[in-house]
Amino acid sequence: MPIWECKDVRVVDYWKIFRARWLTIFAITAVSGLLGFGLAAIQPKQYTSDASGMLTAGSSSDLGSALTGDSFAKSRVTSYLDVANSRSVAERVKENLGLEESVDALRANTTVSNPPETSNIKVSVTASTPEQARDIAEAWIVAIGEQSLEIEGAGTIVQFQSLDSAQIPTSPSSPDIRLYVLGGILVGAVMGIAYAIVWHQFDRRIRAVEHVESTTGVAVIGTIPRRKTGGVGNDRIVTSKGGNDRESDDISEYAVAESMRRIRTNLQFMDVDNPPRVITVTSSIPGEGKSFVIANLANTIAQAGEQVVVIDGDLRRPVVAETFGIVGSVGLTDVLAGTAELRDVLQPWGDTGNLAVLAAGSVPPNPSELLSSKTMGKLLDEISQHAIVLIDTPPLLPVTDAALLTAKTSGAIIVASANKTTFDELGQSLANLRKVKGRSLGVIINRVPMRGAQADGYGYRYRNYYRRSADETTSAKGTARSFPDTGSQRAAAEGSPASTAVGSEKSSPQPSHGGRRSRAADAGGGDS
């Protein structure tokens, strides 16, 4: 969301922009400073040498006469400035030194001045070499004296004589490398800051929870941090259960597990009187991590003792079977076609006894028609009587499958990828749902950064808390008591019909992580 659309723009908003783009600002500033240095290096070097002379009016041992002569000399020095700047003096210098430069060029490179309250004349000469600058400055003082004698005559009481001889300059007076570098740094800093602000205002990618909710009007029911590892087949499913469980030393694993628990809680309290039982999980475009989200959310709900069935409704590029490491050749399409019974193709997964997976089966030529059929509706009604149903569907923008299926369910959860999905894509996805009168249950933002300025917009500023909690739990493993899995025991003891619907046989152990590589796997939980 552009910053100008925010109702309350504060200084802290700009500070977040600068924090998020500090590396770019620094790079632009550094490059600009180097360009300033390079520009100074290619400039021709110039050297400046100074010489001075004094104008006197006679000499006397009498104090009054001396003061009168000094005052007279000071009054005449201003007229001598015109003499010192004249073309006649410049021509004398050129002739005396045998220079090839023009008279106008000599005058342009020579500055004549009169220090205040003195009868002195100071000459500053700039030349391409130190020796030439010194020689011209000395010759200029001599030429002023010669020209003054020619004007005043031999009997004048006013005399001009050399005071300070010119010296060979030890360093160039221009270009000023420090000035060029500082100027480059200043210009680069301004350009970098301007770039950061302009980029932020025209960047339509999702970067904060509050912007999603204020722009779309749809609640964000959860944010999931980016995982450091995983993303291949069964490795998409996190091993940590959150809470005090600490099976992995990866902070991101622990944070993902906690995020899934928060999403589970939000779904439970979304509608207390009529909680959603059949939920489609989709996204705007491919690659936003919906298959990763649905697999871990289902596992988290099952850990709480709820019966869950995951259905692979992506009949175009199914990945659920590979994610869970199950047989994918038979599944939903076989049930819809009447060639298989649900109980024969529903595959239990995990060690909770509460989770079963229905693979996609054979890829059909008419996926939209199958998903919107009455048979599909009856199947969902049958399963939802005994378990929560999570359906993995294709993205909303490329095809209509997800929208059509959402119209038959309790609603859809839209998975968006932080710093990738744009507000335009998310808005169009919600519009597609409204066209078929489908309900949006909320948005889940996936692959959220856990550190840096960008993490503030998603609520992940407490990385140190995760680390401390994890370390404390790890250190306490040796003395912690072992508690039974109350969720699994309760489900088994009740012997509810849900257990029969999910799977009549004992759940198989969780498959190993040595499955095939996913076509669309990535570090944040891939998606087709």
Secondary structure, DSSP 8 states (H G I E B T S, - for coil): --GGG-S---HHHHHHHHHHTHHHHHHHHHHHHHHHHHHHHHS--BEEEEEEEEEEE---SSHHHHHHHHHHHHHHHHHHHHHHTSHHHHHHHHHHHT--S-HHHHHHTEEEE--TTS-EEEEEEEESSHHHHHHHHHHHHHHHHHHHHHHH-TT-SEEEEEEE-----SS-SBS-HHHHHHHHHHHHHHHHHHHHHHHHHH--B---HHHHHHHH---EEEEEE--SS--SGGGGS-S--STT--S-S-HHHHHHHHHHHHHHHHHHTT-SSS---EEEEEESSTTS-HHHHHHHHHHHHHHTT--EEEEE---SS--HHHHHT---SSSHHHHHHTSS-HHHH-EEESSSS-EEEE---S--S-HHHHHTSHHHHHHHHHHHTTSEEEEE---TTT-SHHHHHHTTSSEEEEEEETTTSBHHHHHHHHHHHHHTT--EEEEEEEEE-SSSHHHHTTT---HHHHHHHHHHHHHTTTT------HHHHHHHHHT-HHHHHH-SS-------S-----TT--TTT---
